[in-house]
Every structure is written in structure tokens, then in C-alpha cells.
Amino acid sequence: MHTAARIAGVLTGLTLALGGAAFAAPAAHADIPACTNMVRQTGVEVSDAVRSACTQGVHGDLRGCVGALTQVGTPGGAATGACRMAANPP
């Protein structure tokens, strides 16, 4: 009986640990520097507004990210690419 309870406990702990890692994984892959670098390459100064927009991209708000980047002067195609880099780095 004790062995079965230990195995069940270990499996439960393992499941919780792996489940927590799965939730943390998307944030670990976010790439704000790639987003800001792409914006910088277009000649737009990286400001708090640019970093904030890239953060929106990290959180999956691509529309908001693109809108904010175009407002500060980033060309549309570059803004879209930068926001995609924030959400899904290569």
C-alpha cells in the first residue's frame, strides 16, 4: 500500500510540475528585443511606446501591437513583422 501511495504522489507531482512548465513556456519564448531591433532598423527610435507595443505582441495582441507601432512611424509591413517576432521568435 505504501508503495502505491508513493507512486501516485510522484506521478501527481510530476504532472503538476510539467503542467506548470507548459504554462511558463510561452513567456520564455517571447522576444521583445527582436521586435525592438526590427523597429530600430526602420529608423524609428525605440521608445517606451515601442517597448509597450512589443509587449502587446508578446501577449498575443498583434492588432494592438501593429497599431501602436504604426502610430510611432513604423511602416506597416515592418510593424507586422516586429509584432510577430515578439509573439513567435524564430
Buried (B, 14 or more C-beta within 10 A) or exposed (E): EEEEEEEEEEEEEEEEEEEEEEEEEEEEEBBBBBBBBBBBEBEBEBEEBBBBBBBBBBBBBBEBBBBBBBEBEBBEEBBBBBBBBBBBBE
